[in-house]
Amino acid sequence: MRHERGGDVEAEQGPRPEAPSRRAFSRLLMAGSGLALGVVPLAGCSPEPGGLPSPAAGTPPPSAGTVPPSPAAPAEGTTPPSEGTTPAPVPVTPPGSAPSAAAPGVQHSLSDPASPWVVVNKHRPLSPADYVPADLVRPAVRLAVSGEAALLNSTTAAAAERLFAAAAADGVVLTLASGYRSFATQTATYGGYVKTRGQADADTASARPGYSEHQTGWAFDIGDGGGACSFQPCFAEQPAAPWARDNARRFGFVVRYPPTFEGITGYYYEPWHLRYIGVEAATDMANRGIATLEEYFGLEAAPGYL
């Protein structure tokens, strides 16, 4: 969730700056999201990657609106860089291009926060900034949170129930670790980071108010039933993470902040942060090997705020 952080960098090879503390991030996140007590992150996790680059000067934000019908095919034979290395620049389809000929069915808005295809990133704030979903509900899943953090919009909640049930059938226990986050909660969460670590560092770990997917109700963070490595890099090694990575598309979800794509999404790898876009679109993304919503919907990369 990126408290949003960045769970989840395009740059030249070279030394990376010192990384912010994941343990400090976990504490702030639990406080802001109403996490249930007793879920203690484990020590000995992998170190966090370095900081994010500044966006290219003079780059205009993409125009809002619906996705046009003409397709834009991805480059074939492209393989993502190995984890732990600095990725080469990743080409992004020019703004205005369509996601794919196979993004079947009805096309949805990329700017309406009530749309399952809304793209929220460091270049695309919510409008209105204080948006509140009209249909927030509590899904019938295992919760590690209370209050507003246990809520999702009704479409996401129904899909999450199916996702959690399928995981349980495979012997994997998932928990809802953070769901909806209001503008006020995000303001407090982000403000806590700024106060303790400064704005530049806060922007690598938490979304600014009005820039968080959690506020839409379309995204949530999962935890592992054992409670290990919550919101830490080592969560990728817990049973919940690989199961979600391999199966989330069947229920309409994608891992929103994949590894090595920080230069596009603006956030570090977050194996816990799932985003609902619908079964057809999520399956199409997976089948075509497209990792980010920015690439899929033909939007510019958003590594930093404009």
N, C-alpha and C positions, 0 to 999 in steps of 0.2 A: 504494500500500500504505500505508497510513499507518503506518508504522513506528510506527506507521501514521500517517500524518500527516493532517493535514488539509490525497491528492492530491485527500484532494481534499477574507449574514447578514440574518436578518430583523432590521431595526432601523429607527429613524426616520432620515430624511435628515439628514446632518450630517457633520462632519469625521471621518475614520477615523484610528485610531491608527497609529503607524509599524509597518510590516509586518516580520516576521522574515525573516532572510536565507535564500533558497532554496539558495544555494551552500553555506551551513553545513549545511543539512538534507541536501543531496546527499552531503556527506562522511560525516555520521553514518550515513546510510542505507546507503551502500556498505560501510562498515565493519561494520555490524550484519548485513547480508544476504550478505556474502561475494561482492560484485560483482567480476567479473573486471577486472583492470587494463587500462587503455588506453581506457576509455570516459570521455571527458572532457566535461563539460557545456560548452555554448557560452555566451559572454557575450552581452549585449544582449537578454535575455529580458524579457518583460513583467513589471512589478512585481507582487508578491503582494498580494492583498487584505488588509484590516485584520483586527483581532481579532474573536473571537466573543463574542456576548452571553451573559450568565448565564441559566440556565434559569429559568422562572417559579417563584417561591417556592411551596412546598407542593404541587407537581405530583406525584402518585403515579406510580410506574412501572406500565407495563401488566402485566396478568396473563399469566403464561406459559401455554403450552399449544398445542393445535392450532387451526387456523383454522376457525371455524364455517362451515356451508355457505351461509348467506344472503348475497347479493351486496350491495355498496355501490357504486352508480354514481358515477363521477367527475363533477365539474362540467364541462359542455360549453362550448366556446368559450373556454376559459382558455388564455392564451398566457404562457409564462414571460417574466420581465423581461429586458431586453437585458443582455448581459454588460457588466460594468463599471459598472453602476448598482446602487444599493441596492434589493433586491427588496421588493415589498410583502409583508405577511404572507401565507403560503401556508396555506390551510385543510388540516387533516389529518383524515382520517376518524377518528371516535371509536374508542378501543381496544375490541376485541371484535368489530368489524365484519368481514365477510368481504372478501377481496380482490376477487372478481368472480365473476359467474356463469360466466365463461369461463375461470377458473383450472381448466382441465379436468383430469380424471383424479383420482388419489389426492391427498388433502390431506396436507400434511406438518407436522410440529411446527415451531413458531417458536422453541423454547427448547432443543431437543436439539442439541448441537453436531455430531452425526453426521447431522443432517437437512439436505438441500439448501436448505431455507427458513429455517434458523436466522437470526435477526436479532440481530446484535451491534452495539451502539452505546454511547454514553456513559450510557445508562440501562439497558442490558441486557448485563451482563457474562456471560462464559462460565461455565457450571457443569458440571463443576468448573473452577475458575480455571486449573488446570494441565493441562487437557485435551490429550491427544495422539491424533490420528487413528490408527486401528488399521491402516490400509491405505495408508500413505505409499509412493509410488513415484516414480521419476524419469521424466518424460514424454520421448518421443523427439522433442524439439524443439530448436531452436537456443538454447543457454544462454549467459547472460552472468554466471552465478553458479555457485557450487560448494557442496558440503556440504548442510546441511538446506534452504537457500534454493532448491535445485534440485528440491525434492520437492513433490508435491501429493497429495491423496487420489486413489484410483484412478479414481473417476468424473470428477473434474475433469481429471485427466491425460489420459484418453481423449478428452474433449471438446476439450481444448487442442490435442491432436495434430491433430484435424480442423480446428480454427480456424486453426492455423499453416499447414497444408497448403493450405487455401483461399486464405489471404492470399498465399502464395507463387505459387499459380496465377494470381493477379491482379497479380503483379509487386511485391508488398509484402513486405518481409522483417521479420518480428517476432522478437524475442528474449524469453526468459523472464528478467526482470530481478530478480524477487524472488518466491519462492513461500512455502512453509511457514516460519513463524517460531515457535519454541518459546516457552513462558512465560519461560524463563531468558534467551533472546535478547532478547525484548521488554523484560524488566526492565533489561537492560544498555543497550539502545537508548534507552528512555525516561529512564533514569537519566543518560545522557550529556547529554540535552537539559536536564534539570533542573539539572545541575551547571553547564552553560555559559550557560544562558539564564533559569533560574528556572522554577518550576512553572507559573505562569500562561501563560508563553510556550510552554513545552513542551507544554501541553495543546492548543495550536492546531496543533501540528506532528507529534505522535506520540501513539499510543494508549497508555494506561496498561496495564501487564501485566494480562492476563485480559480485555481489552476489544478485542483486535485480531482482525479477520477472518482475517488470515494464519495465526493459530494453528489455525483450523478445517480448513485444507487446501482450502477452497472458493474461495479468492481468490488472485490473483497479479497482479503488475505486469508490464506489457510494456515493452520497449524497442524503439526503431527500429533496423533493421539498420545504419544509418549511425552509430549511437551518439550522435546529437545530442540535446541538451536533456533528458537523463535526469532525471526527477523535478523538472522545472522547468516553469513555465507555458508556455514556448515549445514544449513537447512536443506541444501541441495542434495545432501547425502542421506537424509532421512527418508523413510518409505513413502511419505506423502508426496514429496516433490517429483520423483520420477514417475510415479503413477499419474499425477496430474498432468505432467508434461506429455505423457503418451496417450492419455485418455480424455483430457478436457475438451478437445474438439468435438467429441461425440455428443456433448451436451451444450455446445455453443460457446465454449470459452477458449481463450488463448492466454498464454503466459505473456503478459503485456510488456515486460521489460526483460528480454532475453539476454544471454551473455554475449559480450563483445559488440553490442550495438548501442553503447552509451552515446556515441557520437551522433546517433539518430534520435533516440528516445529522450536523451538528457538525463537518464538515470542508470545506475549500476544494476547488475543482474538481480532480479527479485523473483526467485522461484516460487515464492508464496503468493504473488499478486496475480490474480486471475481476473480477466475482463470478459464480459459477455458481449458477443457481437452476432450471435445466431449460429445455428448448426451449419447452414449452407456456407456462410462466409468463413467460419472457422475451419471447416473441412477443406474449402478451396485454398485457403492460405497454407494449410499443412501440405496438401497435395502438390502445390506449386513451390514449396520450399521458401515461402516469403515469411520473414521473421517478425516484421513490425507493421503496425497499422499505418505508419507514415508511408512506407513503401507500397503497401497494398492499395491504399487509397490515393496514391499519387501526390502526396504532400511533401513539402520540404522538411529536411531534418531540423530538429529543434534541440540542439545540445545546450543552449543557454537562453535566458530571457532576453527579449529584444529591448 
